Amino acid sequence: MNEKDSGFIMLESLVSISILAFFIGIVFPFAMELLVIREQTKTDVELNRFLYESALFYDKDDLKSRQFLSGDVKAHSFETDSSIHIYIEEDRVREIDFIAAEWNP
């Protein structure tokens, strides 16, 4: 091995490390953003499911507040005469207003 070869190996290593660092700098933040979006979407799906279940068992004569727990998502619903509200930590995140409803026994 001569001095020319050792210089080439050093340059080749620096280029490889630079390319690797560039991809880590680009791909890692993108991957983290995808994970955050995934968690937000998962929470949105769970909240919509909670709202659906509240609407499914809605009884105007027997208004209730229900608790929901699914994984990390904890929510509660509050029913009124004409709407259902879903709350997470006292912040309303979902709401449905009943304009007309018909239940068949």
C-alpha positions as CSV (number, residue, x, y, z in Angstrom):
1,M,0.0,0.0,0.0
2,N,1.5,3.3,-1.0
3,E,0.7,6.9,0.0
4,K,-1.6,7.5,-3.0
5,D,-3.8,4.6,-1.9
6,S,-4.1,5.8,1.7
7,G,-5.1,9.3,0.6
8,F,-7.7,7.8,-1.7
9,I,-9.2,5.7,1.2
10,M,-9.3,8.8,3.4
11,L,-11.1,10.8,0.7
12,E,-13.5,7.9,0.0
13,S,-14.3,7.6,3.8
14,L,-15.0,11.3,4.0
15,V,-17.3,11.2,1.0
16,S,-19.2,8.2,2.4
17,I,-19.6,9.8,5.8
18,S,-20.8,13.1,4.2
19,I,-23.4,11.2,2.1
20,L,-24.5,9.3,5.2
21,A,-24.8,12.4,7.3
22,F,-26.8,14.2,4.5
23,F,-29.3,11.3,4.3
24,I,-29.6,11.2,8.1
25,G,-30.2,14.9,8.2
26,I,-32.9,14.7,5.5
27,V,-34.6,11.3,6.3
28,F,-34.6,11.4,10.1
29,P,-36.7,14.6,10.4
30,F,-39.0,13.3,7.7
31,A,-39.5,10.0,9.5
32,M,-40.1,11.8,12.8
33,E,-42.8,14.0,11.2
34,L,-44.5,10.8,9.8
35,L,-44.6,9.3,13.3
36,V,-46.2,12.5,14.7
37,I,-48.8,12.5,11.9
38,R,-49.4,8.8,12.5
39,E,-50.1,9.5,16.2
40,Q,-52.4,12.4,15.4
41,T,-54.3,10.4,12.9
42,K,-54.7,7.5,15.3
43,T,-56.1,9.9,17.9
44,D,-58.5,11.4,15.4
45,V,-59.8,8.0,14.4
46,E,-60.3,7.1,18.1
47,L,-62.2,10.4,18.8
48,N,-64.4,9.8,15.8
49,R,-65.1,6.3,17.0
50,F,-66.0,7.7,20.4
51,L,-68.4,10.2,18.8
52,Y,-70.0,7.4,16.7
53,E,-70.5,5.2,19.8
54,S,-72.0,8.1,21.7
55,A,-74.4,8.8,18.8
56,L,-75.3,5.2,18.4
57,F,-76.5,4.9,22.0
58,Y,-77.9,8.4,22.3
59,D,-81.2,8.7,24.2
60,K,-82.8,12.1,24.5
61,D,-84.7,11.0,27.6
62,D,-81.6,9.7,29.3
63,L,-78.7,12.1,28.8
64,K,-75.4,10.9,30.1
65,S,-71.7,11.6,30.2
66,R,-69.6,8.7,29.1
67,Q,-65.9,8.0,29.6
68,F,-63.7,6.5,26.8
69,L,-60.3,5.0,27.0
70,S,-58.3,3.5,24.1
71,G,-54.6,3.3,24.4
72,D,-53.3,6.7,25.2
73,V,-56.5,8.5,24.3
74,K,-58.8,9.4,27.2
75,A,-61.9,11.3,26.5
76,H,-65.4,11.9,27.8
77,S,-68.7,12.8,26.1
78,F,-71.3,15.2,27.2
79,E,-74.8,14.9,25.8
80,T,-77.4,17.6,25.5
81,D,-80.9,17.7,24.0
82,S,-79.6,18.3,20.5
83,S,-75.9,17.5,20.5
84,I,-73.0,15.4,21.7
85,H,-69.6,16.9,22.6
86,I,-66.4,15.0,23.0
87,Y,-63.8,16.4,25.3
88,I,-60.1,15.7,26.0
89,E,-58.7,17.3,29.1
90,E,-61.6,19.9,29.2
91,D,-61.0,20.9,25.5
92,R,-63.9,20.2,23.1
93,V,-62.4,18.4,20.2
94,R,-65.5,16.9,18.4
95,E,-69.1,17.8,18.3
96,I,-72.2,16.6,16.5
97,D,-75.5,18.4,16.3
98,F,-78.7,16.4,15.7
99,I,-80.9,18.1,13.2
100,A,-83.2,15.1,12.7
101,A,-83.0,11.5,14.0
102,E,-85.2,8.5,13.6
103,W,-84.8,5.3,15.6
104,N,-86.6,2.1,14.6
105,P,-87.2,-0.3,17.4
